[in-house]
Amino acid sequence: MSDRLPGFSTLAVHAGAQPDPTTGARATPIYQTTSFVFNDADHAASLFGLQAFGNIYTRIGNPTNAVLEERVAALEGGTAALAVASGHAAQVVVLQQLLQPGDEFIAARKLYGGSINQFTHAFKSFGWNVVWADPDDIASFERAVTPRTKAIFIESIANPAGSITDIEAISTVARKAGVPLIVDNTLASPYLIRPIDHGADIVVHSLTKFLGGHGNSLGGIIVDAGTFDWSTGGKYPMLSEPRPEYHGIRLQETFGNFAFAIACRVLGLRDLGPALSPFNAFMILTGIETLPLRMQKHCDNAKAVAEFLAGHPAVASVSYAGLPNDKYNQLARKYAPKGAGAVFTFSLKGGYDAGVSLVSKLQLFSHLANVGDTRSLVIHPASTTHSQLDDAAKTKSGAGPDVVRLSIGIEDKEDLIADLEQALGA
Ligand SMILES: *Cc1c(COP(=O)(O)O)cnc(C)c1O
């Protein structure tokens, strides 16, 4: 073996996996078991006391899931990862390690709609308070910092319009405030952007989207960059203080640069319970093997579709960071030079009615609420996901009555353009 470091595509196929030591199976087996036999009483005691790593019970860890965790940690450049049942579960588990009741976190206003709901309503019942900032105005993050701020949360490529976030500028604010930067990298995937290279301390994903890639399995993951010092000022007691759950162990002191991933597993996943099914881990691992091929095709198709729409007489405007005259094109060139992703919005001159008509006439595009599938998807937010908001609030969140969101798949781009052409023209 040469001593060169494997490239991204090699890691996407191999990281974390080996032929099965018992059977020689080359694909990672689905370890569909709830529990694992201990060697003896001492072994059992050391596993429960965190003195040894090993399998106990699938809510805490599973060998199929472990391959997925190692693979995504390698692709993102982190020290360790924890797979969970969904993207939303990843967000809960991460913030549970960081916030006590009454604490605050700052979040970018441009986020996946489900995250806006989770942060605004569900987290309020835990006593966690979200403070919104504008990702296009870095100073708004600085102004939002208070002594109770415990984290900053952003998306690398943001929903719904595919805008690009200046991760480095916001990581500077986080560093100054002494809090970790959490980046939701779902819409980019590590093929397009590796947030840790730009100052992120924690990366989260909905594996349900581009990483799994085939629209068939829910999953989420948390990646620990190993960059944050949790011991400062007693701000993060889950990591720095003796834990009664484990005979007074201090996680940062014991586990160093992967303490956050351990906290998420042994304090978050163990006690909250959103475990990923090993079957879903297998499906998502299979998807990740082709991530580089799929992601490039998603981006190339998206650019071609965005160019077609920009030249169409029924279209008022297109928001795609990959277009040279787009507001986010500079940031796209810096952060995502291989492509600006495959989720974006455009607006129709005919307003609300034209949006409803378009989604009903499209044949190849599926009208549904998801992104990051091999299949091309469309949604008219104003009549669906954002229908409860008034027109002003819709427009503010990028989902005005005239706006349509696309998630471009990996079909032939000529067929996607032909479908849009017939639906726009008819
Ligand atoms: C879908 C999505 C989530 C939530 O993930 P689930 O797997 O559906 O729980 C979070 N963030 C982004 C950007 C998403 O697209």
The ligand as a Tripos MOL2 file, in Angstrom:
@<TRIPOS>MOLECULE
LIG
   15    15     1     0     0
SMALL
NO_CHARGES

@<TRIPOS>ATOM
      1 C1        -35.1820   17.2570    5.6800 C.3       1 LIG1
      2 C2        -34.2980   18.1960    6.3720 C.ar      1 LIG1
      3 C3        -34.1550   18.1700    7.7630 C.ar      1 LIG1
      4 C4        -34.9330   17.1950    8.6510 C.3       1 LIG1
      5 O1        -34.5530   15.8900    8.3510 O.3       1 LIG1
      6 P1        -35.5280   14.6140    8.5850 P.3       1 LIG1
      7 O2        -34.6490   13.4810    8.1850 O.co2     1 LIG1
      8 O3        -36.7130   14.8060    7.6930 O.co2     1 LIG1
      9 O4        -35.8870   14.6290   10.0280 O.co2     1 LIG1
     10 C5        -33.2780   19.0630    8.3530 C.ar      1 LIG1
     11 N1        -32.5970   19.9620    7.6130 N.ar      1 LIG1
     12 C6        -32.7110   20.0160    6.2660 C.ar      1 LIG1
     13 C7        -31.9170   21.0210    5.5140 C.3       1 LIG1
     14 C8        -33.5640   19.1470    5.6010 C.ar      1 LIG1
     15 O5        -33.6690   19.2130    4.2660 O.3       1 LIG1
@<TRIPOS>BOND
     1     1     2 1
     2     2     3 ar
     3     2    14 ar
     4     3     4 1
     5     3    10 ar
     6     4     5 1
     7     5     6 1
     8     6     7 2
     9     6     8 1
    10     6     9 1
    11    10    11 ar
    12    11    12 ar
    13    12    13 1
    14    12    14 ar
    15    14    15 1
@<TRIPOS>SUBSTRUCTURE
     1 LIG1         1 GROUP 0 **** ****
